[in-house]
Amino acid sequence: MSIEIPTVETERLILRAPCMDDLEAMCTFYAEPRSHFVGGPTDRGQVWRTLLRSAGHWQIRGYGIWHVTDRESGEMAGFTGPLNHIEWPEPELAYSIFSRFEGRGYAYEAASAARAAAAKHFGLTRLISLVDPENDRSRALALRLGATFERAEKVLGHVAHIYRHPEIAG
């Protein structure tokens, strides 16, 4: 069984399928304390399993996380896209931009494109974002994307603030 993962392009970014070449960039991100809300900090073996889960989510759900590539450098700059873990209350628009790419507006550009593509390609017109209550940048991004705070909920052992995105036409 295989699935075709659409590539989404913006002015400065390419949202694409996860691939083996992403492992080193992911290891760097998942070694940082800032990765705690998404399963880090962790070792190379766990990052490998995370990469496999990203690919597997596409296979099982038919949609998933795009890996974000900076057009200029060709480097992986983060990830974004719809996730629906079995313990999530509903599909989430997830996003993380790696520290060396922060401050350029990439998170907004990538998450906006991912949200539109999730509606267009997969009919995911209503998404939430699970935000670490201590992550001011993530909260600011959710608000900039038009999401509104809905509630706090414990998800996979973490308290998450759930922000609801406006419905997007498919």
Secondary structure as UniProt FT lines:
FT   STRAND          8..9
FT   STRAND          13..16
FT   HELIX           20..22
FT   HELIX           23..31
FT   HELIX           33..38
FT   HELIX           44..61
FT   STRAND          66..70
FT   TURN            71..73
FT   STRAND          76..83
FT   TURN            86..87
FT   STRAND          92..97
FT   HELIX           99..101
FT   TURN            102..103
FT   HELIX           106..122
FT   STRAND          128..131
FT   TURN            133..134
FT   HELIX           136..144
FT   TURN            145..146
FT   STRAND          148..155
FT   TURN            156..157
FT   STRAND          158..164
//
